[in-house]
Amino acid sequence: MDVDPLADTVPPRYAIESDEEEDEYNPLRATPSAPNQVAGVKILGDLPQGRDLVIATGDVAKYWARGADLGEQSGAVAVNNIQVGLVFNPKWTKATVIISEALTRLPVWSMHQYALTVLDSLKPTKISLLDTYAVPSYITEAPLPFQDAPLRYLSTSKVDRAIESKSEAFAPPNLIQSTSASFLSILNTSHQPTPGTLILVPSPHIPHPSPKVLEPNNFLHLSEDRFEWPEETMNVAQQLLFAAIGEDLPPRWVYGMDRRGVTSAWRKKGDVGDGGMYI
């Protein structure tokens, strides 16, 4: 093509000819649909209804489970026959505890149905959630070093005084984009609102984008930690997590406390899709 040497700008990209037909955009060309676009969510195990519910998600869930003496797994939440949520009923709390996305990560298209099924099935009276926020991308008036980053909270109702005194509100224009956001959104728009509080632990890492497909369980994730939080941080986060559902101080969190839980030797008890059900 002819290019004017006196032009102030280069020709737009679409104006440059190509001999490769596949490089040209064809609006009539069919695009393959992404797999796993329907989320079939199942609750596995005889889980009690009407209890308070504690849900920890992602990296901090896996790390918290290492020191929280959760006991043996009592059930699971499976998405398309892949185990996503590990359910526990520790003796030291009346709440049901779910360690979510420790073995695989949920794509965005499955988050809402996952959260909705958990809430509809377990019918909790109060909910507290544990997750992380990325300090490098958190918007504040002045830059905040990671070592000075506080715990933060987001709630659908008035929070306990301990939460207000030991953490700061998660403020706009910052956004939560994990499955925790789906839980809070459902709670906030329900006709019968259920109190829900999200406790956010600071993370030095910006999370990877959510996967497009739901991957099979990877048990290697259980022995991999992207970051190790200080013991004091985990204890305060755990205290606030249970204060949100009105419980007293739980047993002290000590790294490696779990003996038969998430990171110990797993023994197979029955097939529940990919990886089976391990307790």
C-alpha positions in Angstrom: 0.0 0.0 0.0 1.1 3.6 -0.5 2.2 5.5 2.7 2.4 9.3 2.8 6.0 10.0 4.0 4.8 13.4 5.3 2.0 12.0 7.4 2.2 12.8 11.1 1.2 9.4 12.3 1.6 5.8 11.1 -1.3 4.2 9.4 -3.8 2.5 11.7 -3.3 -1.2 12.2 -6.4 -2.2 10.4 -5.2 -0.2 7.3 -2.1 -2.4 6.8 -2.7 -5.1 4.3 -1.9 -8.7 5.0 -1.5 -11.7 2.7 -2.6 -14.0 5.5 -6.3 -14.5 5.4 -6.4 -15.9 8.9 -5.1 -12.6 10.3 -8.2 -10.8 9.1 -11.2 -10.5 11.4 -14.2 -12.4 10.2 -17.4 -11.6 12.2 -19.1 -14.6 10.7 -16.4 -17.0 11.9 -17.7 -19.3 14.6 -15.7 -19.1 17.8 -15.4 -22.3 19.9 -17.3 -22.1 23.2 -15.4 -22.3 26.4 -15.8 -25.7 28.1 -17.3 -26.2 31.5 -19.7 -23.3 31.2 -22.3 -25.0 33.3 -21.6 -25.4 37.0 -23.1 -28.5 38.5 -22.6 -28.0 42.3 -23.2 -30.8 44.8 -22.9 -31.0 48.6 -21.3 -34.3 49.6 -21.8 -35.7 53.0 -24.5 -35.4 55.6 -23.9 -31.8 56.6 -25.9 -30.0 59.3 -28.2 -27.1 58.4 -28.8 -23.9 60.3 -25.4 -23.6 61.8 -23.0 -20.6 61.5 -20.6 -21.0 58.6 -16.9 -20.1 58.2 -15.5 -20.1 54.7 -11.8 -19.6 54.0 -10.7 -19.2 50.4 -7.5 -19.6 48.4 -4.0 -19.3 49.7 -4.8 -18.0 53.1 -7.4 -20.8 53.6 -4.7 -23.4 52.9 -2.3 -21.7 55.2 -4.8 -21.2 58.0 -5.8 -24.9 57.8 -2.3 -25.8 58.7 -2.6 -24.4 62.2 -6.3 -24.5 62.9 -6.8 -28.1 64.2 -9.8 -28.7 62.0 -9.9 -32.4 62.6 -11.1 -34.8 59.9 -12.9 -33.8 56.8 -16.7 -34.4 57.1 -17.9 -33.5 53.6 -17.1 -31.6 50.4 -18.5 -29.3 47.9 -18.0 -30.5 44.3 -18.3 -28.5 41.1 -18.7 -30.6 38.0 -17.5 -33.6 40.0 -14.3 -31.8 41.1 -13.8 -31.3 44.8 -13.6 -27.5 45.5 -14.6 -27.1 49.1 -13.4 -29.2 52.0 -15.8 -29.3 54.9 -14.9 -29.7 58.5 -16.7 -29.7 61.8 -14.1 -28.9 64.5 -15.0 -29.8 68.1 -14.1 -26.3 69.4 -16.7 -24.4 67.4 -20.4 -24.7 66.6 -19.7 -23.5 63.1 -19.2 -25.5 59.9 -15.9 -24.7 58.3 -15.2 -24.9 54.6 -11.7 -24.7 53.2 -12.4 -23.5 49.7 -10.2 -23.6 46.5 -7.2 -25.2 48.2 -7.0 -27.8 45.5 -8.2 -25.9 42.4 -9.5 -22.4 41.6 -13.0 -21.6 40.4 -13.5 -19.8 37.1 -15.6 -16.7 37.3 -18.6 -18.4 35.6 -18.9 -20.9 38.4 -18.5 -18.7 41.5 -22.1 -17.5 41.8 -23.6 -21.0 41.5 -21.0 -22.4 43.9 -21.8 -19.8 46.6 -25.6 -20.0 46.0 -25.6 -23.8 46.4 -23.6 -23.7 49.6 -25.9 -21.0 51.1 -29.1 -22.7 50.0 -28.0 -26.1 51.2 -26.5 -25.3 54.6 -28.9 -22.3 55.4 -26.4 -20.7 57.8 -27.6 -18.2 60.4 -24.4 -16.1 60.2 -21.4 -16.3 57.9 -17.8 -15.2 58.2 -15.3 -15.4 55.4 -11.5 -15.3 55.3 -9.6 -14.2 52.2 -6.7 -11.9 51.1 -6.4 -8.5 49.5 -3.4 -7.5 47.3 -1.5 -4.7 49.0 0.4 -3.6 45.8 -2.9 -2.9 44.0 -4.9 -1.6 46.9 -5.8 2.1 46.4 -5.1 4.4 49.3 -4.4 8.2 49.6 -0.7 7.5 50.2 1.4 4.4 49.3 1.3 1.8 52.0 4.3 -0.6 52.6 3.3 -4.2 52.9 4.7 -4.5 56.4 2.3 -1.7 57.5 -0.7 -3.1 55.7 -3.6 -3.8 58.2 -6.2 -6.5 58.2 -9.3 -5.3 56.5 -13.0 -6.2 56.7 -16.1 -5.9 54.6 -19.6 -6.7 56.0 -23.2 -6.7 55.2 -24.1 -5.5 58.7 -22.6 -3.8 61.7 -19.5 -5.5 62.9 -18.2 -6.6 66.3 -16.1 -4.0 68.2 -13.1 -6.3 68.1 -13.2 -6.2 64.3 -13.4 -2.4 64.2 -10.5 -2.0 66.6 -8.2 -4.6 65.1 -8.8 -4.0 61.4 -9.8 -1.4 58.9 -12.7 -1.2 56.5 -12.1 -2.4 52.9 -12.8 0.9 51.1 -13.9 1.8 47.6 -12.9 2.1 44.8 -11.2 -1.2 45.6 -12.9 -4.4 44.6 -13.0 -8.0 45.7 -13.0 -10.4 42.7 -12.8 -13.8 44.4 -15.5 -16.2 45.3 -15.9 -14.3 48.6 -17.5 -11.5 46.6 -20.2 -13.9 45.3 -21.0 -14.9 48.9 -21.3 -11.3 50.1 -23.3 -10.3 47.0 -25.9 -13.0 47.6 -26.1 -12.3 51.3 -26.6 -8.6 50.6 -29.4 -9.0 48.0 -31.3 -11.8 49.7 -34.9 -11.3 50.7 -34.0 -12.6 54.2 -30.6 -11.1 54.8 -28.0 -13.2 56.6 -25.2 -11.3 58.4 -21.9 -11.9 56.6 -18.4 -10.5 57.3 -15.3 -10.9 55.2 -11.9 -10.7 57.0 -9.1 -9.8 54.6 -5.5 -10.6 55.3 -2.9 -8.5 53.4 -0.9 -10.3 50.7 2.2 -9.1 48.9 1.1 -10.8 45.7 -1.4 -9.7 43.1 -3.4 -12.8 42.3 -3.4 -14.4 38.9 -6.6 -14.0 36.9 -9.2 -16.6 37.5 -8.9 -19.6 35.2 -11.2 -20.0 32.2 -11.8 -23.7 33.0 -12.1 -25.7 36.2 -8.9 -27.7 36.5 -8.8 -31.1 38.2 -7.6 -31.3 41.8 -3.9 -30.8 42.3 -2.8 -32.1 45.7 0.6 -30.6 45.2 -1.0 -27.2 46.0 -1.4 -28.4 49.6 2.3 -28.4 50.2 3.0 -25.1 48.3 2.7 -21.7 50.1 2.9 -18.5 48.0 3.4 -16.6 51.3 3.8 -17.4 55.0 2.0 -15.0 57.2 3.3 -14.2 60.7 1.7 -16.3 63.5 0.4 -13.2 65.2 -1.3 -12.0 62.0 -3.0 -15.4 61.6 -4.1 -15.4 65.2 -5.7 -12.0 65.0 -7.4 -12.9 61.7 -8.7 -16.1 63.3 -10.0 -14.2 66.3 -11.9 -11.7 64.1 -13.2 -14.5 61.9 -15.0 -16.1 64.8 -15.9 -12.8 66.5 -17.9 -12.1 63.3 -20.2 -15.1 64.2 -20.3 -14.2 67.9 -17.9 -16.9 69.2 -15.2 -16.5 71.8 -11.5 -16.7 71.2 -10.8 -20.0 69.4 -7.7 -22.2 70.2 -4.5 -20.4 69.4 -3.3 -20.9 65.8 0.0 -22.6 65.6 1.6 -23.5 62.3 1.6 -27.3 61.8 -1.1 -27.8 64.4 -3.3 -29.9 62.1 -2.6 -33.6 62.6 -5.3 -35.3 60.4 -6.6 -32.4 58.5 -5.9 -30.7 55.1 -2.2 -31.2 54.9 -1.7 -34.6 56.6 -1.8 -38.0 54.9 -5.1 -38.3 53.1 -6.9 -41.6 52.9 -9.5 -42.3 50.3 -13.0 -43.0 51.6 -15.1 -42.9 48.5 -15.4 -41.5 45.0 -16.7 -38.0 44.7 -15.5 -37.2 41.3 -11.9 -36.1 40.5 -9.6 -37.1 43.3 -12.2 -38.8 45.4 -13.2 -37.7 48.8 -10.4 -37.6 51.3 -10.6 -37.2 55.0 
